[in-house]
Structures are given as structure tokens and as C-alpha cells.
Amino acid sequence: MSSPFLELKDIHKRFGALIVLDGVDLQVPRGQSLVIIGGSGSGKSVLLKHIVGLMRPDKGEVWFQGQRIDHLPERRLMEVRRRVGFLFQMGALFDSATVGENIAFPLMEHTDRSPEQIAQIVRQKLEMVGLPGIESKMPAELSGGQRKRVALARAIALDPELILYDEPTTGLDPIRADVINELVLKLKRELSVTSIVVTHDMQSAFKVGDRIVMLHEGKLAFDGTPAQIRASEDPVVRRFVAGEADERELAGLNSFRRFGA
């Protein structure tokens, strides 16, 4: 049997006394669109950073295409990262560089392509995200949704095999968020990439995910299909999917008294 495209084995991570990941096991087959959900501070983004080697586990192993990567030196990790596209939560564009220069950056850093070849790739990636001809614009001239799409064009500049999306629809209105969801599906279809999407947006999760996992108190509280999570009887899972606070989370509101009462 072939090894999984990506595998996390017994991943533990803590920051001081705060336990963030507590023995997470996860296998991702090639070509799957996996969505990771969970409350704020549940470790979703921390898990993403372990996958790309931006963080290393206190205990456990990270395997990418049959190679263990969590113990690799930085130079070897750079070789792995070239095969991974990362869409950061806020886009992380260089404000002092044009759109074209932002997308060209990984190509100039990691390839020996000519300026003409790089310019052609930049044009292709912008067309792929539906923003042709804006190479000369500055990030400040773009809307939030456009900046996300430019950041996505940069994330796919090196034709990655895996794309990691960290809260890709945060800060966007429902229409612009749906454009990003459609792009996630388009890139999976046209580039045959494996996708891992961290989000708290359940509408997005249901649209782009073949599979959804939920982090809660450092562990996987759920692992299944969108249809299975909709039908889950687990109260923690049900409340998160429905967006309903429990009595403990509402306790502070119930104890509030109007000043002077």
C-alpha cells in the first residue's frame, strides 16, 4: 500500500502551560480537499505551520510524500516548501512592490527562469485567479478580495503540489468569499493539487471540502465528510456547525447587571 501524500503522527505542541496540539494523527491522500475547523485558539493555524515546517512539534512526526520533514535542517526544508503554496490569512503581500513583483518573487528566489519567462508566468497566474493585466498596480490600490486573489496567484507561482489556505475568506463579504471558494475548487480541478483549508466559515467548509476535521482541546473531535458532520450527534460538533454558544460561554452575559440597577 502506498504511503499517504501527507501524514501527521502523534503531533504535540504547547506554548508554556498552554497545550495546543495533544496527540493529533492525520492522513491526507493526494488530491483531497481537506478542511480544518475549530474554535479560536484550537490550533488550526499552528497545525498548518507544522505541515510546512514553520513550526516543529514538541513530539511526533510530519511526513510529506513518504519523507519525514519535521527534523530536516532549514536548507532541506526549503526544498519541501517549494512544493507547497501557502495563502496566509491576511495575504502577506509586499506593500512596496507591484502586483507583478509580488507574484514574481518566489520565481526569482527559487528558479533560474529568465525575466521574460517570469513575466509570462505572472500573466498566466493572474489570469487563473481572474485578475488579468494588473501587474503594475500596487496592493494598496486593490480591494480585500483582490489582494487575496493576488496572494493566491503568488502561492501557485511555483506550481505546488499542495496548497495551504489559512482562513482564506476572513474579512470578505459573502460574495467575495464565494469567489475565493470557487478559486479553491478551480485550482484543485485544474492543477490537480491537494488542498488543506483552515476556516471557521462553515459555508466555505461545506462548499470546498471533500472531508472536514474539527480540532477541539488539542485533539480531533471529528473526521468525516460534510454530510457526516451535518448529521453528527456530538454536542461540541453540533454547536460549532450551528454557531451556538453553550451555557458556560454565555455565563458572563447572564451575570451582567445594568449599572445602577
Residue pairs with C-beta under 8 A, 6 or more apart in sequence:
3 63
3 65
3 66
4 27
4 28
4 29
4 63
5 28
5 29
5 30
5 31
5 32
5 64
5 65
5 162
5 194
6 26
6 27
6 28
6 51
6 63
6 64
6 65
6 162
6 194
6 196
7 26
7 27
7 28
7 61
7 62
7 63
8 24
8 25
8 26
8 27
8 47
8 50
8 51
8 60
8 61
8 62
8 63
9 25
9 60
9 61
9 62
9 63
10 23
10 24
10 25
10 59
10 60
10 61
11 21
11 23
11 24
11 25
11 26
11 47
11 50
11 57
11 59
11 60
11 61
11 62
12 19
12 21
12 22
12 23
12 57
12 58
12 59
12 60
13 19
13 20
13 21
13 43
13 46
13 50
13 55
13 57
13 58
14 20
14 21
14 58
19 218
20 41
20 43
20 46
20 218
21 43
21 46
21 47
21 50
21 57
21 218
22 217
22 218
22 219
23 60
23 218
23 219
24 43
24 47
24 60
24 215
24 218
24 219
24 220
25 220
26 213
26 220
26 223
28 34
28 194
28 196
29 194
30 194
31 188
31 192
31 193
31 194
32 194
32 195
32 210
32 211
33 184
33 185
33 188
33 194
33 195
33 197
33 208
33 209
33 210
33 211
34 194
34 195
34 196
34 197
34 209
34 210
34 211
34 212
34 213
35 196
35 197
35 198
35 199
35 204
35 205
35 208
35 209
35 211
35 212
35 213
36 44
36 47
36 48
36 196
36 197
36 198
36 199
36 212
36 213
36 214
36 215
37 44
37 198
37 199
37 200
37 202
37 205
37 212
37 213
37 214
37 215
37 240
38 44
38 200
38 214
38 215
38 216
38 221
38 240
39 200
39 216
39 240
40 200
42 215
42 216
42 217
42 218
43 215
43 218
44 198
44 215
45 89
45 166
45 167
45 198
46 55
47 198
47 215
48 86
48 164
48 166
48 196
48 198
49 55
50 56
50 57
50 62
50 70
51 62
51 64
51 84
51 162
51 164
51 196
52 80
52 81
52 84
52 86
52 164
53 62
53 69
53 70
53 72
53 77
53 80
53 81
56 70
56 71
57 70
60 70
61 68
61 70
62 68
62 69
62 70
63 69
64 80
64 83
64 162
65 161
67 80
69 76
69 77
69 80
72 80
82 110
82 158
82 160
83 158
83 160
83 161
83 162
84 160
84 161
84 162
84 163
84 164
85 155
85 156
85 157
85 158
85 160
85 162
85 163
85 164
85 193
86 155
86 163
86 164
86 166
87 148
87 151
87 152
87 155
87 163
87 164
87 165
87 166
87 168
88 151
88 166
89 166
89 167
89 168
89 170
90 170
90 171
91 139
91 147
91 148
91 150
91 151
92 151
93 102
93 139
93 147
93 150
93 151
93 154
94 101
94 102
94 105
94 139
95 138
95 139
95 140
97 105
97 139
98 135
98 136
98 137
98 138
99 126
99 131
99 134
99 135
99 136
99 137
99 138
99 139
99 142
99 150
100 119
100 122
100 135
100 136
102 139
102 150
102 151
102 154
103 121
103 122
103 125
103 126
103 135
103 150
103 153
103 154
103 157
104 118
104 119
104 121
104 122
104 157
105 154
105 157
106 154
106 157
106 158
107 113
107 118
107 121
107 122
107 157
107 158
108 118
110 158
111 118
111 158
113 121
119 135
121 157
122 135
122 153
122 157
123 132
123 135
125 153
125 154
125 156
125 157
126 132
126 133
126 134
126 135
126 150
126 153
128 153
128 156
128 186
128 187
128 190
129 149
129 150
129 152
129 153
129 183
130 149
130 179
130 183
131 146
131 149
131 150
131 153
134 142
134 146
134 150
139 147
139 150
142 150
143 176
144 171
144 172
144 176
145 172
145 176
145 179
145 180
148 168
148 172
148 176
148 180
149 179
149 180
149 183
152 168
152 180
152 183
152 187
155 163
156 163
156 187
156 191
159 191
160 193
161 193
161 194
162 193
162 194
162 195
162 196
163 187
163 193
163 194
163 195
163 196
164 196
164 198
165 184
165 195
165 196
165 197
165 198
165 199
166 198
167 198
167 199
167 200
167 201
168 180
168 184
168 197
168 199
168 204
169 176
169 177
169 180
169 181
169 199
169 201
169 204
170 201
172 180
174 203
177 201
177 203
177 204
178 207
180 204
181 204
181 207
181 208
184 195
184 197
184 208
185 207
185 208
187 193
187 195
188 195
195 208
197 204
197 205
197 208
197 209
199 205
202 241
202 243
205 212
205 226
206 226
206 230
209 226
210 225
211 223
211 224
211 225
212 222
212 223
212 224
212 225
212 226
212 229
213 220
213 222
213 223
214 220
214 221
214 222
214 223
214 229
214 236
214 237
214 240
215 221
216 236
216 240
221 234
221 236
221 237
222 229
222 232
222 234
222 237
224 232
229 237
229 241
230 241
232 238
232 241
235 246
238 244
239 245
239 246
